[in-house]
Amino acid sequence: MQAVKLTISGKVQKVGYRNWFESHALELGLKGYVRNLPTSQVEAIVVGDREKIQEMISRSKQGPVHADVTDIQRLELNSAEYQFEDFQIRR
């Protein structure tokens, strides 16, 4: 198990990015959450299999059709400290 925090920059708010991210995370069997930040970025905590997280990061670089991702910052977390039942959008 691995846990990472992603901070996604670019045109990622008001383009359906959180909904898009949630559907892909669920498809990959990942747990955690995604939310908008007041900085116009999107933050996601993703927990799961290392390969599936890597796939999610690769997909996140593209995002939904109206998004324009310019950067993704990745921070490794201690997976023991992050326990989630599912994946959800936080407000």
N, C-alpha and C positions, 0 to 999 in steps of 0.2 A: 504494500500500500504506500502511496505517495500523496502528499498534499502540497499544493502550490497556490500562491496568490498571484493573480494576473491583473495588471492595470493596463487597460486598453485605451489608447489615445487616438484621436482623429475625429471624424464625423461619425460618432457612435451613439449619440442620443437623438431621439425623435426620428429614428429610422428603423425601429423594430429590432434593434440589436439584442436587447435582453430576451425577448421572446425567441428569437432565432437561436441565441446561445443556449437557452433552456432546452429547446427541442433537440439540439445536437448533443448536449450533455446527457439527456435522458436516453437518447438513441445509443450512446456509448456506455451506458450503465454507470455514469459518474454521479457523485453526490456533492452537495455543497450549495452555493447560492451565487447569484449575479445581481448587481445593483448599480444604479447610477450614482456618481459622485458629484458633489457641487462644483468640481473642477471641469465639468463637461466630459470626464472620462467615465469608463465603466470598470467596475471592480468585480472580480470573480474569485471565489475560493473553490477549488476543484480538488476532490479527493477520489482516488481510485487507482486502478492499475497504471503503472508508469507508461506503457505503450499507448493506452487509451487517452491519457492526459496529453501525451505528445501529439496524438492525432487531433485532439480538441484544439490545441494551440495552433497547429497547422491550419485547421479550418477557420479559426478565429481571425487569422490574418486577412481573410477574404470577407467574412461576415455576410450579412444580407445584401441585397442588390443595391440599396441606396447608401450603404455605409462606405466610408473611406478610412480604413485603418492605417495609421501612420506609424504606430509603435506599440509593442507589447512588452511591458516590463514583467519579469518573472521572478518571484521570490519563493524559495523552497521553505516549507513549513514543517514542523514536527507533526506528522500525521496522527500521533497518539493524542494530540491536543485538539484535534478537529474531528468530531463525530457528528455525522448527519444521517438522518433517516432517508432522505431523498434529495432531489435537486429542486430549488425553487427560486423564484424572482422575489427579491426583497425591495421594498419601497424606501 
